Amino acid sequence: MADAFSSLSRRGLFHAGVALGTAALLPGAAQAAEAAPAAGTLSLKGKTIAISVAGTDHFFDLKAYQAQVETVKELGGTPIGLDAGRSDKALVSQLQTLVTQKPDAVIQTLGTLTVVDPWLKKLRQAGIPVFSVDLPSANVINTATSDNFSLGAQLALQLVSDINGRGNIVAFNGFSGVPVCEIRYTQLRTVLKYYPEAKIIQPELRDVIPNTVQDAYAQITALLAKYPEPGSIAAIWSAWDIPQLGATQALIAAGRTEIRTYGVDGTPEVLALVKDPKAPAGAVAAQQPSVIGRTAVLNVARYFAGETNLPSQTFVPAIIANKANAGEVQRQLGQA
Amino acid sequence: MPPRAVPDRVAIERGSKPLFQRALLRRTGVRFGGERSSALTVLAAPDLAAPPVSRIARAIRVTAGLRGAGGLLLILAVLAVFAVRAPSFLDPANLGLILSQSAVLGILSLGLTLVLITGGTDVIAGGIDLSLAGTLGLSAAVFAGLNQAGFGDPACAAAALGTGLAVGLVNAGAILLLRIPPLLATLAVMNICAGLELVVTENSTIPAASPLIDALGGTGPLDIPVLGYLLLALALGLAALLRVTPLGLRAEAVGGHPAAARAAGIATGRYVAGSYIASGLLGGVAGIVSVAFLNGATGGSSEMLLPVVATAFLGFMVSRRFVPTITGTLLATLFLGSLTNGFQLLHVSTYWVNGIEGALILAVVGAGRVRGRAA
């Protein structure tokens, strides 16, 4: 995807604002979404960069991973692609092996913080610079990520606006150990604090990996049987959009399309459901996984070029896609 | 039960009594599918039994030795390639890593090996413990849950081991008292464990920190992680128990020919029950090890099931007699661990590794069988 842009347009877009340190969310008609920032004179020639990822079975992880591998190659470096396949044991093993393998740098994408952080620390202590994607930690030099504080608040505001500030909300909260999910959830709670008539149904649901879609479908179908009255549930929220996909499909199957679903990532299937006026997908916060992945590698190259004062987080803009602008967002992300 | 004669290794191997001849033939029939017919022919003509059986037994021993050698040679060749292409592969620290990364899989596979030895290796009717991965997940969850609730290490460890023990007892009860085939009984218990694990963890990660976790997660002498030493100690301890005491031979007799073993005075039920209980306990140990490895209890333990079964069966290929053994299982575990580690050192993308690993396992098994037929 990144290669579809010439380096000239990349540079232009880079200067247009998809860059380091911008915490801004793009407004509805944003420019330059999912366009790759330019590498400029940066180089990773002769460097071996380990690209360690929790899994590549979802749209976000896969795009972020592919962009990292491609960018390392583009800059003349050697990527070591390590996909833990959603197994924490495999993830810890591959990070452990990296301590003895001593690559020039490690980029860790996602993961449960308590599981990976001890090993990120060991890598750091072994003198290996550690960077991350979507994983803020004291042991990484820089994490490339969406601004989950802003997008979490924006998504929550879209939700309460769509339900007029009242009603029961179903929340999937199975990954509170993943920092970015925790931030989005905390933002939802913060917004809801000011809408006392909107309540999260207890107990909250737990989304799972794998079989996320089927599991969310089954859980929502069961919950709809428990709340058969139209209007008894106003919205369904999840910290990413694969549970949202299952939930939306369950609502369509049960004919309960008065309920709206909300999530984060911008997986193409979900974005298409948000665009579909008949589907009950209310909104999705669309991220730019390829740009995030590329940004992480560029930061590694900047570090090797002597920029040691990198910010701890590099924010890549995200867009809230709702019923009104989903088609436009699809075009910007190259999904149309 | 009054004390009765117990078979010794010499008696079984020489086939000096008709009973043990039958036991041997039955076992060879089961384990060497192709030779079953010749074994049955001998059974049908008991007059010829004594001299030919010893010749057959010798031939089988030679064949089995070669089969093991074929697999072993290929394993050594793969490791040699790693050592040449990635010199850091043989660093003591890296070998220690392989040991510690293999600890959870290895301990579970040791448990399954005990069940296979005692229950027999027939996939459908023999011994099998599918609940091991579930036991791992549940006991890890119990340990981490109690740790979070403020309990000390002794209570957490006792509860985790107790969980494993309880699972083993349920398996043994279902198989021996209710007469449910092990495949189905342990499958059901696996589901119970997975369900209870979800109840304890609510499907989220439970972090854990304690002196025991720190100690297990630390590094011992020679830069080798403590978990690596633990795996070696457990394997060597079990191997010694089975080789030095009569337990091993009797367990093998129970697995090979239960009727013959019973007739020889072995309380077969106790051995079978014991194997499931030991397997459950090892599942509990693996739970604690997993908490130490991951600094908490995380989901996904069910994914260990197939690797555990594959490891235990791959262990046959590197055993001299083509049977489940502790050392065979340990070697198979370390081989699989070396593959993952070696490919990462060679910068091979993970996307390739699963396929290559599968092909190599097939090759190791195949090498064993081809060598066996050629002999």
Interface residues (C-beta under 8 A of the other chain):
Chain A: T48 T78 I80 G81 L82 D83 A84 G85 R86 S87 D88 K89 A90 V92 S93 Q94 Q96 T97 L98 T100 Q101 T112 T114 V115 P118 G174 F175 S176 G177 R206 V208 I209
Chain B: S88 D91 A93 N94 L97 S100 Q101 V104 E202 N203 S204 T205 P207 G217 S290 F293 L294 N295 G296 T298 G299 G300 E303 M304 T340 N341 Q344 L345 H347 S349 T350 Y351
